[in-house]
Amino acid sequence: MRVATIHDIFRSSVLGMPEADPVIGHWFHNRFLQILRPLRVEVERVSILANGEPSLLEELAARHGWPPDKSGWAHVFSHPDVVNLIMPMLERLRTFDLVLGFEMPPNLIRALNAHGQRLIDISIDPIRFCADLFLRMRSNDSALQALLAERSAPPEQVVAGAAELKARMQPLPVQSEAIVFAGQVPDDSSLIAGSRIQGAAPFVDQVNEIAAGRQILLKPHPYAPGNPDLVTLHRALPKSRFTRDNIYALMAAPWVGAVVTLSSSVATEALYFDKPGVRLISPDVEFVEPGVIGPFQRIDGRASSASFWGELLDQAVQMPSRASPASPLRRLFGASWGLPRPATAILPSPLSRGETTTNIQPYCVFGWSGTEPDGVRSDGTLAVLQMPACNDGMASTLVLTLSAFAPDANRQQELTISSHPAGFTEKIILATAERRELQIALPPAPIGSTLEISIGIDAALSPKQQGINSDERRLGIKLHRMAIV
């Protein structure tokens, strides 16, 4: 049997990310080469790159006017008009008995199915809170799909995992009623709906309606802490604030009423914590026509064993006499993300009246980069500080010492600094290398409550954009120290 491995080749090509082909392609191929080796099947990685360049698809994109950016990727990913156009470059796949694909685009599935090519589409299952990951698989071959369904993990397995996590999860302190909006990685293929990459802006009113007057907690994705969708929501929704709490602790909190997201897997996970999960979009990858491919089946750690694949593919397994046990899927895929930890985020200590600190990073909740010797730089158009209320519960003044990133003497940074709890909004202008002390009057607040200060920096720009160096951070200000008086 000859088996080909492939991934989202359109992302590697049209999106202008040729580096993704050797990274993702080799990663997926090596994982399954390791699993399938005892079956003695021939496994080959297939790429459409020519000498490391995505010339085939780039030529096709140029011919049909597809933009060589994210919008072009989304169009080729799922638009029905593209299916017949891409098949000629996939002819080599038709020589294999089976194609194993990782996160296959709908159009790749449609094109291969139209030519009678058997395939199995594989991705990480949305349930990530159990001790091990699950894979999800689907096939266009009815016999393979039936075998996958027979081997799917029982729902009780997931329910037990959720119960075990809730039993050891450190509860969050009681807060006012809230909903959680879960952010995502901006280039996630699950954000493609209607052959377009979707953002949060069209859904602001819907999120506000779901909140129904409750607090809106914005939870950044750990791999995309500066997601612009969260900036959009924070600016448009006065009752929103950022949170660093563990996503599973939030879902377990009785005062959280719903989990909302564009398309994140947490919407699926929320149901196991007795919370409604609201997906604002329907990802194209989830809804390939039933006549083309079967529904996803949740497969547990057996998917990393040769015996599982031997039964699935009707191939004899020739295991060595001292074979190692199958690796957990987390280890096999190198995926520590989604691994639940019982500890929740620990808030920084409140500043005492008269105290000054240069240890600013613990208070930086969104839109900041790493600590530098003389402070912390903002990264993006919004930077947010969160701090516990003054430990005497009385009114106080927060003093921020700021300077601007401005690459030349003629450039300035205009900042909008605001705090909804404090009823404070002020615009200031910082010139190059000027240090400014900004005083923010903070109202009395209960001990243990949290105050949030937002700094809008619309003119943030990167040193790379200015031709200074290769730094791609969108810099605006540097915060040197904070004090409470």
C-alpha positions as CSV (number, residue, x, y, z in Angstrom):
1,M,0.0,0.0,0.0
2,R,1.2,3.5,-0.9
3,V,0.2,6.3,1.4
4,A,0.7,10.0,0.8
5,T,0.8,12.6,3.6
6,I,-0.2,16.2,2.9
7,H,-1.3,19.3,4.7
8,D,-2.9,22.7,3.9
9,I,-0.7,23.3,0.8
10,F,-2.8,26.4,-0.1
11,R,-1.7,28.2,3.2
12,S,1.9,27.4,2.4
13,S,1.6,28.8,-1.1
14,V,-1.0,31.5,-1.7
15,L,-0.6,33.1,1.7
16,G,3.1,33.6,1.0
17,M,4.3,31.2,3.8
18,P,6.5,28.7,1.9
19,E,8.3,28.1,5.2
20,A,5.2,26.4,6.5
21,D,5.5,23.6,4.0
22,P,8.8,22.1,5.3
23,V,7.8,22.8,8.9
24,I,4.2,21.5,8.9
25,G,4.6,19.0,6.1
26,H,7.7,17.3,7.6
27,W,6.2,17.4,11.1
28,F,3.0,15.6,10.1
29,H,4.8,13.2,7.8
30,N,7.3,12.2,10.5
31,R,4.5,11.6,13.0
32,F,2.7,9.2,10.8
33,L,5.9,7.6,9.3
34,Q,6.7,6.7,12.9
35,I,3.2,5.2,13.5
36,L,2.9,3.3,10.2
37,R,6.4,1.9,10.0
38,P,5.4,-1.5,11.5
39,L,2.8,-1.9,8.8
40,R,5.5,-1.9,6.1
41,V,3.5,0.4,4.0
42,E,5.2,3.0,1.7
43,V,4.7,6.5,3.2
44,E,5.6,9.5,1.1
45,R,5.3,13.2,1.8
46,V,3.8,15.2,-1.1
47,S,4.3,18.9,-1.7
48,I,3.4,21.2,-4.5
49,L,6.5,23.3,-3.9
50,A,9.1,23.3,-6.7
51,N,12.6,23.8,-5.4
52,G,11.2,25.2,-2.2
53,E,9.0,27.8,-4.1
54,P,5.2,27.8,-4.4
55,S,5.5,28.6,-8.1
56,L,2.7,26.3,-9.3
57,L,0.0,27.8,-7.1
58,E,1.4,31.3,-7.4
59,E,1.1,31.1,-11.2
60,L,-2.5,29.8,-10.9
61,A,-3.3,32.7,-8.5
62,A,-1.8,35.3,-10.8
63,R,-3.8,33.8,-13.8
64,H,-7.1,34.0,-11.9
65,G,-6.4,37.2,-10.0
66,W,-6.3,35.7,-6.5
67,P,-4.5,38.1,-4.2
68,P,-1.3,36.6,-2.7
69,D,-2.3,37.2,0.9
70,K,-4.7,35.9,3.5
71,S,-7.8,36.7,1.4
72,G,-6.4,34.7,-1.5
73,W,-5.7,31.8,0.9
74,A,-9.3,31.9,2.2
75,H,-10.7,32.0,-1.4
76,V,-8.6,29.0,-2.5
77,F,-9.3,27.2,0.8
78,S,-13.0,26.8,0.3
79,H,-14.6,28.7,-2.6
80,P,-16.5,26.1,-4.8
81,D,-15.3,27.8,-8.1
82,V,-11.7,26.9,-7.3
83,V,-12.1,23.1,-7.1
84,N,-11.7,22.2,-10.8
85,L,-8.9,24.7,-11.2
86,I,-6.6,23.2,-8.5
87,M,-6.9,19.5,-9.5
88,P,-4.2,19.5,-12.3
89,M,-1.5,20.3,-9.7
90,L,-2.6,17.4,-7.5
91,E,-2.3,14.7,-10.2
92,R,0.6,13.0,-8.3
93,L,-1.7,12.3,-5.4
94,R,-3.9,10.1,-7.6
95,T,-1.1,7.5,-7.8
96,F,-1.4,6.6,-4.1
97,D,-3.8,4.2,-2.5
98,L,-4.6,6.6,0.4
99,V,-4.0,10.2,1.2
100,L,-3.6,11.2,4.9
101,G,-4.1,14.9,5.3
102,F,-3.6,17.2,8.3
103,E,-6.2,20.0,8.5
104,M,-7.1,19.5,4.8
105,P,-8.8,22.5,3.2
106,P,-12.4,21.8,1.9
107,N,-11.3,22.3,-1.7
108,L,-8.5,19.8,-1.4
109,I,-11.0,17.3,-0.1
110,R,-13.5,18.1,-2.8
111,A,-10.9,17.9,-5.6
112,L,-9.5,14.5,-4.5
113,N,-13.0,13.1,-3.9
114,A,-14.1,14.2,-7.4
115,H,-11.4,12.0,-8.8
116,G,-12.1,9.0,-6.6
117,Q,-9.1,9.3,-4.4
118,R,-9.5,7.7,-0.9
119,L,-8.5,10.1,1.9
120,I,-8.5,10.5,5.7
121,D,-8.6,14.1,7.0
122,I,-7.0,14.4,10.4
123,S,-6.8,17.2,12.9
124,I,-6.6,17.8,16.7
125,D,-10.0,17.4,18.3
126,P,-11.6,20.4,20.0
127,I,-11.5,18.6,23.4
128,R,-8.1,19.5,25.0
129,F,-8.8,19.3,28.7
130,C,-8.4,15.6,29.2
131,A,-5.1,13.9,30.3
132,D,-4.4,13.2,26.6
133,L,-5.5,14.8,23.4
134,F,-7.9,13.3,20.9
135,L,-7.6,13.4,17.2
136,R,-10.6,13.8,14.9
137,M,-10.8,11.9,11.6
138,R,-13.2,11.7,8.7
139,S,-13.0,9.9,5.4
140,N,-14.6,10.0,2.0
141,D,-14.5,6.2,1.8
142,S,-17.6,4.7,3.3
143,A,-15.8,1.6,4.6
144,L,-13.1,3.7,6.3
145,Q,-15.7,6.1,7.7
146,A,-17.6,3.2,9.2
147,L,-14.5,1.8,10.8
148,L,-13.6,5.2,12.3
149,A,-17.1,5.5,13.7
150,E,-16.8,2.1,15.4
151,R,-13.6,3.2,17.0
152,S,-14.7,6.7,18.1
153,A,-14.2,7.6,21.8
154,P,-17.3,7.2,23.9
155,P,-18.8,10.5,25.3
156,E,-18.4,9.2,28.8
157,Q,-14.6,9.4,28.3
158,V,-14.8,13.1,27.9
159,V,-17.4,13.6,30.6
160,A,-15.1,11.8,33.0
161,G,-12.2,14.0,32.0
162,A,-14.2,17.1,32.6
163,A,-15.3,15.9,36.0
164,E,-11.7,15.0,37.0
165,L,-10.5,18.5,36.0
166,K,-13.3,20.3,37.8
167,A,-12.5,18.3,41.0
168,R,-8.9,19.5,41.1
169,M,-9.4,23.0,39.6
170,Q,-8.7,25.8,42.0
171,P,-12.0,27.9,42.1
172,L,-11.8,31.5,41.1
173,P,-12.9,34.2,43.6
174,V,-16.6,35.1,43.2
175,Q,-17.1,38.0,40.9
176,S,-20.1,39.7,39.3
177,E,-21.9,37.8,36.6
178,A,-20.0,37.7,33.3
179,I,-19.5,36.0,29.9
180,V,-16.2,35.1,28.4
181,F,-15.1,35.9,24.9
182,A,-12.2,33.6,23.9
183,G,-9.7,35.0,21.4
184,Q,-7.9,33.0,18.7
185,V,-4.8,33.0,16.5
186,P,-5.6,35.4,13.7
187,D,-4.5,33.0,10.9
188,D,-6.5,30.0,12.2
189,S,-8.2,28.2,9.3
190,S,-11.3,27.9,11.5
191,L,-11.8,31.6,11.0
192,I,-12.6,31.1,7.3
193,A,-16.4,31.2,6.7
194,G,-17.9,31.9,3.4
195,S,-14.4,31.7,1.9
196,R,-13.4,34.8,3.8
197,I,-11.4,35.3,7.0
198,Q,-13.8,36.6,9.6
199,G,-13.2,39.1,12.3
200,A,-15.0,40.3,15.4
201,A,-16.1,43.8,14.2
202,P,-19.5,42.6,12.6
203,F,-20.4,40.8,15.8
204,V,-20.0,43.6,18.4
205,D,-23.7,44.1,18.8
206,Q,-24.4,40.4,19.1
207,V,-21.7,40.0,21.8
208,N,-23.3,42.9,23.7
209,E,-26.8,41.3,23.4
210,I,-25.5,37.9,24.7
211,A,-23.9,39.7,27.6
212,A,-27.2,41.3,28.5
213,G,-25.6,43.8,30.9
214,R,-23.1,41.4,32.3
215,Q,-19.3,41.9,32.4
216,I,-17.5,40.7,29.2
217,L,-14.2,39.0,30.0
218,L,-11.8,39.1,27.1
219,K,-9.5,36.0,27.2
220,P,-6.5,36.2,24.8
221,H,-5.2,33.1,23.2
222,P,-1.8,32.2,24.6
223,Y,-0.2,32.2,21.1
224,A,-1.8,35.5,20.1
225,P,-1.8,37.8,23.1
226,G,-2.3,40.9,21.0
227,N,-5.1,39.7,18.8
228,P,-6.7,42.8,17.1
229,D,-10.2,41.3,17.4
230,L,-9.9,41.7,21.2
231,V,-8.8,45.3,20.6
232,T,-12.0,45.9,18.6
233,L,-14.3,44.4,21.2
234,H,-12.5,46.2,24.1
235,R,-12.9,49.6,22.4
236,A,-16.6,49.0,21.4
237,L,-17.9,47.4,24.6
238,P,-17.5,49.5,27.8
239,K,-18.3,46.6,30.0
240,S,-15.4,44.5,28.7
241,R,-12.1,43.9,30.4
242,F,-9.2,41.5,29.9
243,T,-8.6,38.4,32.0
244,R,-5.5,36.2,32.6
245,D,-7.5,33.5,34.5
246,N,-7.2,29.9,33.3
247,I,-9.9,29.3,30.6
248,Y,-11.0,26.1,32.3
249,A,-11.3,27.8,35.7
250,L,-13.4,30.5,34.0
251,M,-15.7,27.8,32.4
252,A,-16.1,26.1,35.8
253,A,-16.9,29.4,37.6
254,P,-20.6,29.5,38.5
255,W,-20.7,33.3,37.9
256,V,-19.7,32.8,34.2
257,G,-22.9,32.5,32.2
258,A,-21.6,31.7,28.7
259,V,-18.5,31.3,26.5
260,V,-18.5,33.2,23.3
261,T,-16.0,33.0,20.4
262,L,-15.7,33.4,16.7
263,S,-14.9,29.7,16.2
264,S,-12.6,28.5,19.0
265,S,-12.7,25.0,20.2
266,V,-13.6,26.3,23.7
267,A,-17.2,26.6,22.5
268,T,-17.2,22.8,22.3
269,E,-15.4,22.4,25.6
270,A,-17.8,24.8,27.4
271,L,-20.7,22.3,27.1
272,Y,-18.8,19.9,29.4
273,F,-18.7,22.6,32.1
274,D,-22.4,23.2,31.8
275,K,-22.0,26.4,30.0
276,P,-23.5,27.4,26.7
277,G,-20.8,27.8,24.0
278,V,-21.7,30.3,21.3
279,R,-19.8,30.2,18.0
280,L,-20.4,33.4,16.0
281,I,-19.4,31.9,12.7
282,S,-19.7,28.5,11.0
283,P,-16.2,27.5,9.8
284,D,-16.1,26.2,6.2
285,V,-13.8,23.3,7.3
286,E,-16.6,21.9,9.5
287,F,-19.3,21.9,6.8
288,V,-18.0,20.0,3.7
289,E,-21.0,18.5,1.9
290,P,-22.1,15.2,3.4
291,G,-21.9,13.5,0.0
292,V,-18.2,14.3,-0.2
293,I,-16.9,13.2,3.2
294,G,-18.2,11.8,6.4
295,P,-18.5,13.6,9.8
296,F,-15.5,13.9,12.1
297,Q,-15.1,11.0,14.6
298,R,-13.2,11.6,17.9
299,I,-10.4,9.1,18.3
300,D,-8.4,8.7,21.5
301,G,-4.7,7.7,22.0
302,R,-5.2,4.4,20.1
303,A,-4.6,6.6,17.0
304,S,-0.9,6.6,17.8
305,S,-0.6,2.8,17.6
306,A,0.3,0.6,14.7
307,S,-2.4,-1.8,15.6
308,F,-5.1,0.8,15.2
309,W,-4.0,1.6,11.7
310,G,-3.4,-2.1,10.9
311,E,-7.1,-2.8,11.6
312,L,-8.2,0.4,9.8
313,L,-6.2,-0.2,6.7
314,D,-6.4,-4.1,6.8
315,Q,-2.6,-4.3,6.9
316,A,-0.6,-6.8,8.8
317,V,1.4,-5.3,11.7
318,Q,5.0,-6.5,12.0
319,M,6.0,-5.3,15.4
320,P,9.6,-5.9,16.7
321,S,9.9,-8.3,19.6
322,R,10.6,-5.5,22.1
323,A,8.3,-2.8,20.7
324,S,7.9,0.4,22.7
325,P,4.3,1.3,23.8
326,A,2.4,3.9,21.8
327,S,3.2,7.4,22.7
328,P,0.5,9.7,24.1
329,L,-0.9,12.0,21.5
330,R,0.3,15.0,23.4
331,R,3.9,13.8,23.2
332,L,3.6,12.6,19.7
333,F,2.3,15.9,18.4
334,G,4.4,18.0,20.8
335,A,1.2,19.7,22.0
336,S,1.4,21.0,25.5
337,W,-1.2,23.7,24.7
338,G,-4.6,23.0,26.0
339,L,-3.1,21.0,28.9
340,P,-5.2,22.1,31.9
341,R,-3.4,23.1,35.0
342,P,-5.3,23.3,38.3
343,A,-3.6,26.6,39.3
344,T,-5.3,29.8,38.0
345,A,-3.7,33.1,37.2
346,I,-2.2,34.9,40.3
347,L,-2.9,38.6,40.4
348,P,0.0,40.9,41.2
349,S,0.3,42.4,44.6
350,P,-1.5,45.7,45.2
351,L,0.7,48.8,45.5
352,S,0.7,50.4,48.8
353,R,0.2,54.2,49.0
354,G,3.6,55.9,48.5
355,E,5.1,52.8,46.8
356,T,6.9,53.0,43.4
357,T,7.7,49.9,41.3
358,T,9.8,49.3,38.2
359,N,8.6,45.6,38.1
360,I,5.8,46.4,35.7
361,Q,5.3,43.1,33.7
362,P,3.0,41.5,36.3
363,Y,0.5,44.4,35.7
364,C,0.7,44.2,31.9
365,V,-2.3,42.1,30.8
366,F,-2.6,42.9,27.0
367,G,-0.5,44.6,24.3
368,W,2.9,44.6,25.9
369,S,6.2,42.9,25.0
370,G,8.9,41.6,27.2
371,T,10.6,43.4,30.0
372,E,13.7,45.6,29.1
373,P,16.2,47.0,31.6
374,D,14.4,50.4,31.8
375,G,10.8,49.4,31.4
376,V,8.2,47.6,29.2
377,R,7.3,48.5,25.6
378,S,3.8,48.4,24.2
379,D,3.2,46.2,21.2
380,G,0.2,47.1,19.1
381,T,-2.5,49.8,19.1
382,L,-3.8,49.0,22.6
383,A,-1.9,48.4,25.8
384,V,-3.8,47.4,29.0
385,L,-2.7,47.5,32.6
386,Q,-4.6,45.7,35.4
387,M,-3.9,46.2,39.1
388,P,-5.5,45.4,42.4
389,A,-7.2,48.3,44.1
390,C,-5.0,50.2,46.7
391,N,-4.7,48.0,49.8
392,D,-6.5,50.6,52.0
393,G,-9.6,50.7,49.7
394,M,-9.5,54.5,49.6
395,A,-9.2,56.9,46.6
396,S,-5.7,57.2,45.3
397,T,-3.6,58.5,42.3
398,L,-1.7,56.3,39.9
399,V,1.4,57.9,38.5
400,L,2.7,56.4,35.2
401,T,6.1,57.4,33.9
402,L,6.0,57.0,30.1
403,S,8.1,57.8,27.0
404,A,7.4,57.4,23.3
405,F,8.8,55.3,20.5
406,A,9.3,57.8,17.8
407,P,12.1,57.1,15.3
408,D,12.8,60.7,14.4
409,A,12.5,64.1,16.1
410,N,9.6,65.2,13.9
411,R,7.4,62.3,15.0
412,Q,5.1,62.1,18.1
413,Q,2.8,59.6,19.6
414,E,-0.8,60.6,20.5
415,L,-2.2,58.5,23.3
416,T,-5.7,58.0,24.6
417,I,-5.6,56.8,28.2
418,S,-8.8,55.7,29.8
419,S,-10.3,53.7,32.7
420,H,-14.0,52.9,32.7
421,P,-14.0,52.2,36.4
422,A,-12.3,55.5,37.2
423,G,-14.4,57.4,34.6
424,F,-11.1,58.8,33.2
425,T,-10.2,59.6,29.7
426,E,-7.3,61.8,28.6
427,K,-5.4,62.4,25.4
428,I,-1.7,63.3,25.6
429,I,1.1,63.7,23.1
430,L,4.6,62.3,23.7
431,A,7.6,63.5,21.7
432,T,10.7,61.5,21.0
433,A,12.5,60.3,24.1
434,E,10.4,62.6,26.3
435,R,9.5,61.2,29.7
436,R,6.1,62.2,31.0
437,E,4.5,61.6,34.3
438,L,0.8,61.0,33.9
439,Q,-1.5,61.1,37.0
440,I,-4.7,59.1,37.0
441,A,-7.2,59.6,39.9
442,L,-8.5,56.3,41.0
443,P,-11.8,56.1,42.9
444,P,-12.3,54.2,46.1
445,A,-12.6,50.5,45.4
446,P,-13.2,47.4,47.5
447,I,-10.0,45.7,48.6
448,G,-9.4,42.8,46.3
449,S,-11.1,44.4,43.3
450,T,-9.2,45.1,40.1
451,L,-8.8,48.3,38.2
452,E,-8.0,48.4,34.4
453,I,-6.2,51.2,32.5
454,S,-6.2,51.2,28.7
455,I,-3.7,53.1,26.6
456,G,-4.7,53.6,22.9
457,I,-1.8,54.1,20.5
458,D,-3.2,54.5,17.0
459,A,0.2,55.5,15.5
460,A,2.1,52.4,16.8
461,L,4.7,51.3,14.2
462,S,7.5,48.8,13.9
463,P,11.2,49.5,13.6
464,K,11.1,47.2,10.6
465,Q,8.5,49.4,8.9
466,Q,10.8,52.4,9.5
467,G,13.9,50.6,8.0
468,I,15.7,50.7,11.4
469,N,16.1,47.0,12.0
470,S,14.2,43.7,11.8
471,D,12.1,44.2,14.9
472,E,8.4,43.6,13.8
473,R,6.8,44.8,17.1
474,R,4.4,47.7,16.7
475,L,5.9,50.0,19.3
476,G,4.2,53.0,20.8
477,I,5.4,53.7,24.3
478,K,7.6,52.5,27.0
479,L,6.3,52.3,30.6
480,H,9.2,52.9,33.0
481,R,7.6,52.9,36.4
482,M,4.4,53.1,38.4
483,A,3.6,54.7,41.7
484,I,0.6,55.1,44.0
485,V,0.3,58.3,45.9
